[in-house]
């Protein structure tokens, strides 16, 4: 069996989508002929549940912790007090100075001090073991700096996996100076990569604009069937009301459920839906849900469950009729697929997705036939009526996904990485 060195900063956060992707590689790559050895920072107790591979923790010190220690030493050494006139400090100027300092000192990211211990431990493993290839995964991009320098040092095949894009990420904004150096760093780094991977075809197309000569492949993430063994996903619901459930953050209104409430209100007024047969369940932060419900007179249909453990969330979702997915209705969302959708896929429940009118998420839902993706009031009403009528007739809503759903399992993710490793 060949061996691959996996450089994974995020690995121990078992319920985070970043860790799920990398833990799945560590877990399933051996099934496809590749034995992983994983390099991670020491962030506390290592969780090896479900894994049977070698995971090596390196020393790690966060940039902010390092800076605070330095500041503490300087205060002790400096016996002369520094006198400042607080009235002369302009908050806006100070804020800009802090931002500018962050742009300089957190280059290329705040985890940059992981580079030296990770290089040391990785080099030792490569020299002691018969390593055949390297995979580095960002965020942080420091992981790719490590991958590049290992590639230069040992000339091993190297895959740089971008769960989120680097300079082409629409949500990252830097100063013009930082952008200039950041883009140069990305191009120089990936000139050494044998392949670049990302999570959606649209992200891969976007990435190719900056790296036209690189082999780029979209390898989606997915769900791990083992994570849901304790959940009976095939149990028929016996709900007297149509239960629609959302679990997650609303991100201060960026994920806006207003269109759902407005659609339901109109359908109730049009006597196409009986309000007494609708239940809206929200778990996570409540945002302004109460205000929205009051605006549309839907308080009696709203259940705000607050924050509950993830195991309980899965139980609530498994007993729901429809799982609600809300994403930001913004063009920037087009290339992204929220990790929550993979959890919904595993639970085998119909999905109502509300978000931007086109993009990777809509493509996934259309390709797999797992539900509806809507962005307008009329489309939302149409989807709700279809769900409601089916529930009213059968007291259940059937999960109608096709065989394409299998593409979005973590086993398939690992299989695609193994194929790429064999190719390069």
N, C-alpha and C positions, 0 to 999 in steps of 0.2 A: 504494500500500500504506500502511495506517495504521501509526503508530508507538506503541509502548507502552514506558514506562519501567519496568524491572524492578529493584526494590530487593532485593538478595539478599546477605545477610551470608555465608551458607554457599553457596559456588559452586565453589571450587577443589579441594575434597576429593572427587575423582572417584569414589571407591568408597563414599562415605557416602550413605545414602538421601536425606538432606536436599539435598545437592548434586545428586544424580541428578534429582530432581524439577525443580529450578530450571534445570539445564543442559538438560533436555529441553524446557522451555518456550522457552529461548533458541534451541534447535536447530530445533524443529518448528513454532513459531508462524508463521513466514513461509509455511509450506505452507497456512495457513488465513487469509492476508491481513493478518497483523500482524508488523511488523518490530520486534524488541526492541532496546533499548539498555539494557545492564545496568550497574548501579552496585554495585560490590563494594569491600570494604576491602582495602588492600594488605597481604596476609598472606604475601607471598613471591612466588615465580615463578608467573605466571599460566598455567594449563593451558588451551590453546585447542583441544585435540584434538577433532575432530569438530564444531567450531563454526565458523560463518561469520557472526558478528554483532559489533557493537561492544560491547566490555566496558571500562568505565572504572574504574580503581582509584583510590580516594581515600586520603589519608593516614589512618592509624589508630594509636591507642595504647590498649592494653588498660588497664582500670581498675587492675589490680594492678600493672602496670608503672609506671603514672603515680604510684601511691601509694608504691611502693618508691623511686622517684626522689626524691620529696618527702621521704621519711624519711631518705634518704642525705644530702640537703642540710641537713636539720635537725641531723643528727649532727655535720656539719662545722662548722656555725655555733655549736653549743652546746658551749662548752669546759668547762662544769661537769658533772662526772659525776653521774649519777642513781643514788642508792644505794637499793636495794630489799632488804627482808628477805624472802628467798625462802620462809622457813618460814611467813610469814603469808599466802602466796598460796594460796587454795583453788582447786584445779584445776577443780572444777565451776563455780564462780563465774566463773572466767576464761573457761571454755568458753562459758558463757552470754553473757558480755560480747562475745566474738568473734562469736558468732552474731547477737547483737542489732546489733552494729556492721555486720555484713554486710547485715542486713535494711534498715538505713538507707542505707548508702553504695552498695550495689548495687541501688538502686531506679531504674528498674524492672528493670535487669539490669546485668551487668558489662561490657556493650558500649556503655554509654550515651554514651561519649565519641566514638562514631562519628557521633553525631547531627549535630554542626556541620559536619564536612567533607562528609558525605553530603548534607546540605541545600544546602551551597554548590555542590557539583558538580551535583546534580540540578537546582537552580534554573537554573544556567547552561545545561544541556542543554535544559531546557524552553523557555527564552527564545531559544535559538539554533536549535532544531529544531522541527518541527511535530509535537509530541507530542500524541497523542489520548487516552491513558489511562495509568493507573498501576497496577502490581501490587506490593504489598509482601508479603513472606513471613517469618513467624516460625517458629522462634526465631532471633534475639532479638526481643523486642517493641519494641525501639528502632526496628526497621524500620517498624513501624506508626505510631510517633510521627512518623517522617519522612513516611510516606504521608499521614497526617492533615494535617500542616502544609502539605504540597504541595497537597493538596486544597483547603485553606482559601485558600491563596495564589493558586492558578491556576484553581480550580473545574473540575478535570478529573475524569472518571469514575475511581473508585478501587475496586479489589478488594483486600481484606485476606485473604491466604491464611494459614490457621492449620494448619501441618503437625501441631502439637500444640496442644491448647487452652491458653488463658491461665489464667484463674482457675478454670475448670472442669476443669483437669487433675488427676486423682486422685492423681498422684505428687508434686505440689508442695504443700508445707506451709510456711506463713508464720505469723508471730505475728498475733494478733488485730488489732493496730494496722496492720501491713503489709497484712493482708487487706482491711481497710477501705479504705485508700487505693488499693490495687491494683485492687479491684473498681470503685471510682469512676473510676479512670483508664481501665480497659477500656471501661466504658460510655460515658464521654465521648469516647474515641477513636473507637469504632466507630459513634457517632451520625453521623459524617461519611461513613462508608463507603457506597458504592453497593451493594456485595455482600460477603458473607463466604463464604469457601470453606474446607472442611476435607476430610479424607481418607476418612471413612466415613460412611454414613447415620446410624449411632448417635451419632457425634461431632457431626454436624449437628443432630440432635434435642436433644442435651445443650446445645449452644451456643444453641439457640433459647430455652431457659429464661431465659437472661440477656439475650438480644437478640430479643424477640418481634416487633419491628417491622422487623427487618432481612431483606433477601433473603439466604437462606443456602442454599448448594448443596454437596453432597458430590461432590468430584471425586477419585477414587482415584488413587494413584500407580500405577506399573507398571514394566515392563521395557523397555529400549531394544533392539530387535533387533540394532542395529549392534554392541552390546557383546559379542555372542555369535557374530559372523561367523567367528571363528577356531576355534570349537568346533563339531564335528559332532554336533549334538544328536540326529540320527536314526540314528546308528550302533548296530547291535544289539550288546548286551553278550554276551560269551562267558565269563561267570563260571561257575565250577564251584560256587560258593557263592552264596547269596542275600546280596548286599551291601547293607547299610543304612548310609547315610552322613549324619553330622551335621557341619556346619561353622559355627563361631561360638562365642560366649561362653556359659558356663553361669551367669554372674552370681552367683557365690558360692552356688550351690545353689538360687537362685530358679527357674532352669530345671532341673528335676529329672528325670533319666532313669530313676529307680528303677522306675517302673511298667513301663517297657520290659523291664528285666532280670527283674523278677519275673514278668511275663507269659511271657517266653521260658522261664524256668526251669520254670514250671508246665506249659507245653506240651511241653517236653522230657520231663518226668517222666510226662506223660500219653501219651507216645509219639506225639504228633501232629506233632512237629517233630524232625528229626534234628539234633543240635547240630553235627555235622560239616559240615552244609550251611548254616551261618549265620555271617556275618561282620559285626561291628559296627565301623564306622570313625568315629572322632571326630577332628576337626581344630579347633585353637584351644586354649583353656585346658582342662586335663584335670580340674580340680577334684578330686573324690573318686571318680573313675571306677574306679580300681583297687580301692578298698575295696568299692564296690558290686558289681563283677564277682566279687570274692572271696566276698562274702556269698552270691551265687547260683551259685557254681561255674561262672562263664562267662569265666574268664580267657583260655581258649584261643580264645574267639570274639571277643575284644576287640582292636582295633588302635587305639592312640593315636598319631596322626600329628603332634601338636603344631602349632605355628604355621608355616604355609608361605605363600608369596606367593599373592595372589588368583588369578593366572592358573593356578597349580597346583591351587588349590581347585576352580576350574571344571572342570579336566580330571578330577580325582578324582570330582566330582559327576556329570559326564557319563558316566562309566564305571560308575556305581553302578546298582543295580536299583531301589532305593527311596531317596528323600531324606527325611530325618527333620527334623521341625520341632518344637522344644520351646519352649513359652512358659510363663509363670508361671501356675500353676493358682490364679488369684485373680480375684474379680469385677472388680477394677480393670482387668483386661486386656480387658474386653469391647469397648471402643470402638476398640481398636488392631489394626492389621494389621502384623506385623513385616516389614521390608523384605526379609528373606531369602526370603519366599514368592514375590516377583516374580522373583528369580533362579531359583528352582526352576521357576516357570512357563516361563521362557524356555528352560530346559534340557529341557523336555518329558519329565519323569520323574514317575512316581507319587509321591505324597506321603503320608507318615504323620505327622499332626500330633497332638501331645499337649499339652493345655492345658485352659483353663477350659471348662466344658460348653457354654457358649453365647457368642454375640457375633459381632463382625465377621469374625474369622478363620474361624470355623465356617461362617458364611454364604457367604464367598467359596469355600471348598472345596466346599460343597454345590452352590452355583450353577454352578460350572465342572466338577464331577465329576472333579477331579484326584486324588482319593484319599479318605482317611478322616481325620476329626477325632475324637479320642477323649479321654475324661477319666477313665474308670473302668477297672478291671482287666479286667472281662469284655469291654468293647468293644475294648480293646487286643488281647486274645487273639483275638477274632473277626477283627479286621482282619489280624493277623499270619498266622492260619491261611489266610485267603483269599489273601494275597500268596504265602505259602509253597506252597500247593497249585498255584497257577497257575505258579509258577516250577518246581516239581517236574515238572509235566506238559509245559511248553513250553520250559523253560530260559530264559524271558524273561517279563517282566511288561509288558503293553501299556499305553501311556499313553492313557487313555480320555476325555480332556477334550473338552468340547463347544464350540460356537461362542462361548459367553460368555467364554471365555478372552481373546478379542480386546478386551474392555472394559478389560483390565488391561495395555495397552501404553502406553508414554509418548507415542506418537503420538496415541492416543485422549485422553490427559490434556491434551495441547496443544489438540486439537480442541475439547474441552469448555470450556477457558478461552477460546478464540477465540469460541465461541458466546456465552459469558457477556459477553465484552467487547462483542460486537455488540449484545447485549440492553440493556446499561446505557448 
